[in-house]
Amino acid sequence: MTADPADDTRTRILRAALDLFAEHGYQRTSLRQIGERLRLTKAAILYHFPAKEHLLSALVEPLLVDLEALLDTARTQPVEQARWTVLEGWVDVMLAHRRPLGMLFHDIALVGRGDTYHRLMEVAMRANDLIAGPDAGRRERVLATQAVAACSDPIVFFVDVSDEVLRADMLDGVRRLLTPAAADAAGPPGAAGPAGAAGPAGAAGPAGAAGPAGAAGPAGASIADRRRRPGRPRALGREQVETARRMHAAGTHSVDAIAATLGVSRATVYRHLDPE
């Protein structure tokens, strides 16, 4: 069976739009440029996509569909299994859509407040509810929101890290965030004690991982202990420097925002942004 010509043209337009948005950014890409790359008129583009933001919505659609399917699966499961189905599945979906996600990260707010926007909000709220669990309090809901970010944001900022390595790092981080420590003995069913709490399907997490009450973190140091350590890192690693420079060059983050993302001072960011 041959492909329908209209569908084929639509697919070509989306592919070209993705390439150009990745090269120049959404704001700096015009429908005329997309048409020129495909040797189509602007009118031909508008036939399939009446406005540029419709292209953005169409590029988000496969990501949304996969996330909605993931949440539909998780909501039929017991609480602890559902939590880790969402977290592991969220990482896998984000990695599967890694290129459009990175391109759309700073443009997603440009999706109109229509159906796509409301679906994005609904997906985020459903994920938070499943991760936090029933009757969750404020702190559990805050941790759930942080967990979703931990399963998303690194994909955008660590573009040179392989899927396998990044997946392992991200899931390790979210386990440290959510796994109860020894002080929280009455944690969720199946959670292990001080020697390594349970993660997905009962897999052991890192020893001393942080739990909802903010107990021990890496190497057994409590959150309170870490907060007492004066100051923030005065230097950035090579990957962090590259990330800071990309964010600054894109013009989408202020120096304050870059500093907050990387956990350093504004002075540290400025020092690494200066040409060597």
C-alpha positions as CSV (number, residue, x, y, z in Angstrom):
1,M,0.0,0.0,0.0
2,T,1.3,3.4,-1.0
3,A,1.4,6.3,1.5
4,D,-1.3,8.9,1.1
5,P,0.3,12.0,-0.6
6,A,-1.3,14.4,1.9
7,D,0.0,12.4,4.9
8,D,3.5,12.1,3.2
9,T,3.6,15.9,2.8
10,R,2.5,16.5,6.4
11,T,5.3,14.1,7.6
12,R,7.9,15.9,5.5
13,I,6.8,19.3,6.9
14,L,7.1,18.0,10.5
15,R,10.5,16.5,9.8
16,A,11.8,19.7,8.3
17,A,10.3,21.8,11.0
18,L,12.0,19.7,13.7
19,D,15.3,20.1,11.9
20,L,15.0,23.8,11.5
21,F,13.7,24.4,15.1
22,A,16.7,22.4,16.3
23,E,19.1,24.4,14.2
24,H,17.7,27.9,14.7
25,G,15.1,27.7,17.5
26,Y,11.4,28.0,17.2
27,Q,11.3,31.8,17.4
28,R,13.8,32.3,14.6
29,T,12.3,29.8,12.2
30,S,9.6,31.0,9.8
31,L,7.1,29.0,7.7
32,R,8.8,30.4,4.6
33,Q,12.1,28.8,5.7
34,I,10.3,25.5,6.2
35,G,8.7,25.8,2.7
36,E,12.0,26.7,1.1
37,R,13.7,23.6,2.5
38,L,10.9,21.4,1.1
39,R,10.4,23.5,-2.1
40,L,6.8,24.2,-1.0
41,T,5.0,27.4,-0.9
42,K,4.0,29.0,2.4
43,A,0.4,28.4,1.4
44,A,1.1,24.7,1.1
45,I,2.5,24.7,4.7
46,L,-0.6,26.6,5.9
47,Y,-2.9,24.0,4.2
48,H,-1.6,21.4,6.7
49,F,-0.7,23.7,9.6
50,P,-2.8,26.9,9.8
51,A,-0.3,28.5,12.2
52,K,3.3,27.8,13.3
53,E,2.2,26.9,16.8
54,H,0.3,24.0,15.2
55,L,3.6,22.5,14.1
56,L,4.8,22.7,17.7
57,S,1.7,20.9,18.9
58,A,2.0,18.2,16.3
59,L,5.6,17.6,17.3
60,V,4.6,17.3,21.0
61,E,1.8,14.8,20.2
62,P,3.8,11.6,20.0
63,L,5.3,12.4,23.4
64,L,1.9,13.1,24.9
65,V,0.4,9.9,23.5
66,D,3.2,7.8,25.0
67,L,3.0,9.5,28.4
68,E,-0.8,9.1,28.5
69,A,-0.5,5.4,27.7
70,L,2.1,5.0,30.5
71,L,-0.2,6.6,33.1
72,D,-3.2,4.5,31.9
73,T,-1.1,1.4,32.6
74,A,0.2,2.6,36.0
75,R,-3.2,3.6,37.4
76,T,-4.3,-0.1,37.4
77,Q,-1.4,-1.2,39.6
78,P,-0.8,-1.2,43.4
79,V,0.6,2.1,44.8
80,E,4.3,1.2,45.0
81,Q,4.3,-0.6,41.7
82,A,2.5,2.3,40.0
83,R,5.0,4.8,41.4
84,W,8.0,3.0,39.9
85,T,6.2,2.1,36.7
86,V,5.6,5.9,36.2
87,L,9.2,6.9,37.1
88,E,11.0,4.2,35.0
89,G,8.5,4.6,32.1
90,W,8.8,8.4,32.2
91,V,12.6,8.2,31.8
92,D,12.2,5.7,28.9
93,V,9.6,7.9,27.1
94,M,11.7,11.0,27.5
95,L,14.7,9.2,26.1
96,A,12.7,7.8,23.2
97,H,11.7,11.4,22.3
98,R,15.1,12.9,23.2
99,R,15.7,15.0,20.1
100,P,12.3,16.7,19.9
101,L,12.2,17.1,23.7
102,G,15.5,18.9,23.7
103,M,14.4,21.2,20.8
104,L,11.0,21.9,22.4
105,F,12.2,22.3,26.0
106,H,12.4,26.1,25.9
107,D,9.5,26.5,23.5
108,I,6.9,24.3,25.1
109,A,5.2,27.4,26.7
110,L,4.5,28.6,23.2
111,V,2.0,25.8,22.7
112,G,-1.4,27.6,22.9
113,R,-3.6,27.2,26.0
114,G,-5.8,24.9,24.0
115,D,-6.1,21.1,24.0
116,T,-2.4,20.4,23.9
117,Y,-1.7,22.7,26.9
118,H,-4.4,21.2,29.0
119,R,-3.3,17.7,28.1
120,L,0.3,18.6,29.2
121,M,-1.0,19.9,32.5
122,E,-3.2,16.8,33.0
123,V,-0.3,14.4,32.3
124,A,1.9,16.2,34.8
125,M,-0.9,16.2,37.5
126,R,-1.7,12.5,36.9
127,A,2.0,11.6,37.2
128,N,2.4,13.6,40.4
129,D,-0.7,11.9,41.9
130,L,0.6,8.4,41.1
131,I,4.1,9.1,42.4
132,A,2.9,10.8,45.6
133,G,0.3,8.1,46.3
134,P,-3.1,8.3,47.9
135,D,-3.7,10.7,50.8
136,A,-0.3,12.3,50.2
137,G,0.6,15.4,52.2
138,R,2.4,18.5,50.9
139,R,5.9,17.1,51.3
140,E,5.1,13.9,49.4
141,R,3.6,15.9,46.6
142,V,6.6,18.2,46.5
143,L,8.9,15.2,46.3
144,A,6.7,13.7,43.5
145,T,7.1,16.9,41.5
146,Q,10.8,16.9,42.1
147,A,11.0,13.2,41.0
148,V,9.3,14.0,37.6
149,A,11.8,16.8,37.0
150,A,14.6,14.4,37.9
151,C,13.3,12.0,35.3
152,S,13.1,14.7,32.6
153,D,15.5,17.7,32.9
154,P,18.9,15.8,32.7
155,I,17.9,14.6,29.2
156,V,17.9,18.2,28.0
157,F,21.1,19.3,29.7
158,F,23.4,16.3,29.2
159,V,23.0,15.8,25.5
160,D,26.4,14.1,25.1
161,V,25.7,11.3,27.6
162,S,24.4,8.0,26.1
163,D,20.9,6.8,26.8
164,E,22.1,3.9,28.9
165,V,24.4,5.9,31.2
166,L,21.9,8.8,31.6
167,R,19.0,6.4,32.3
168,A,21.0,4.7,35.1
169,D,22.1,8.0,36.6
170,M,18.6,9.5,36.5
171,L,16.9,6.4,38.1
172,D,19.6,6.3,40.8
173,G,19.0,9.9,41.6
174,V,15.2,9.5,41.9
175,R,15.6,6.5,44.1
176,R,17.8,8.5,46.4
177,L,15.1,11.2,46.5
178,L,12.2,8.9,47.2
179,T,13.5,5.9,49.0
180,P,12.8,5.8,52.8
181,A,15.9,5.6,55.0
182,A,16.3,3.7,58.3
183,A,14.7,6.5,60.3
184,D,11.5,6.1,58.3
185,A,10.8,2.5,59.2
186,A,7.1,2.9,58.4
187,G,7.8,3.6,54.7
188,P,5.9,2.3,51.7
189,P,5.4,-1.5,51.4
190,G,8.4,-3.3,50.1
191,A,10.9,-0.6,51.0
192,A,14.1,-2.0,52.4
193,G,15.9,-0.6,55.5
194,P,19.2,1.1,56.0
195,A,21.2,-1.2,53.8
196,G,19.4,-0.4,50.6
197,A,15.8,0.5,50.0
198,A,13.6,-1.0,47.4
199,G,13.2,0.6,44.0
200,P,11.3,-0.7,41.0
201,A,10.2,-4.3,41.4
202,G,12.0,-4.4,44.7
203,A,15.4,-3.6,43.3
204,A,17.8,-2.3,46.0
205,G,18.7,1.4,45.9
206,P,21.8,3.1,47.2
207,A,22.6,2.8,50.9
208,G,21.5,5.8,52.9
209,A,19.3,7.2,50.2
210,A,17.2,10.2,51.0
211,G,13.6,9.6,52.0
212,P,10.5,11.7,52.4
213,A,11.5,12.9,55.8
214,G,14.8,14.1,54.5
215,A,17.0,11.5,56.1
216,A,20.4,10.3,55.0
217,G,21.6,11.0,51.5
218,P,24.8,9.9,49.7
219,A,27.4,8.5,52.0
220,G,24.9,8.7,54.9
221,A,25.0,12.4,55.1
222,S,21.7,13.9,56.2
223,I,20.1,16.8,54.4
224,A,20.5,18.9,57.5
225,D,24.2,18.2,57.5
226,R,24.5,19.1,53.8
227,R,22.7,22.3,54.4
228,R,25.2,23.3,57.1
229,R,28.1,23.0,54.7
230,P,29.0,26.6,53.9
231,G,28.9,28.0,50.4
232,R,28.3,26.5,47.0
233,P,30.8,24.8,44.6
234,R,33.3,27.3,43.3
235,A,34.0,25.5,40.1
236,L,32.1,23.6,37.4
237,G,33.0,20.3,35.8
238,R,33.6,20.1,32.1
239,E,30.0,18.9,31.3
240,Q,28.5,21.6,33.5
241,V,30.6,24.3,31.8
242,E,29.4,23.1,28.4
243,T,25.8,23.1,29.7
244,A,26.1,26.6,31.1
245,R,27.6,27.9,27.9
246,R,24.8,26.3,25.8
247,M,22.1,27.7,28.0
248,H,23.7,31.2,27.8
249,A,24.2,31.1,24.1
250,A,20.6,30.0,23.5
251,G,19.5,33.2,25.2
252,T,16.7,31.3,27.1
253,H,18.2,31.5,30.6
254,S,19.5,34.3,32.7
255,V,22.7,33.9,34.6
256,D,20.6,33.6,37.8
257,A,18.6,30.8,36.2
258,I,21.8,29.0,35.0
259,A,23.3,29.3,38.5
260,A,20.2,27.9,40.1
261,T,20.1,25.0,37.7
262,L,23.7,24.0,38.3
263,G,23.7,24.8,42.1
264,V,26.5,27.4,41.9
265,S,26.8,31.1,42.5
266,R,26.3,33.8,39.8
267,A,30.1,34.6,40.1
268,T,31.0,31.1,39.3
269,V,28.8,31.1,36.2
270,Y,30.2,34.4,35.0
271,R,33.8,33.1,35.5
272,H,33.1,30.1,33.3
273,L,31.3,32.1,30.7
274,D,34.2,34.5,30.2
275,P,36.4,33.5,27.2
276,E,39.6,31.7,28.3
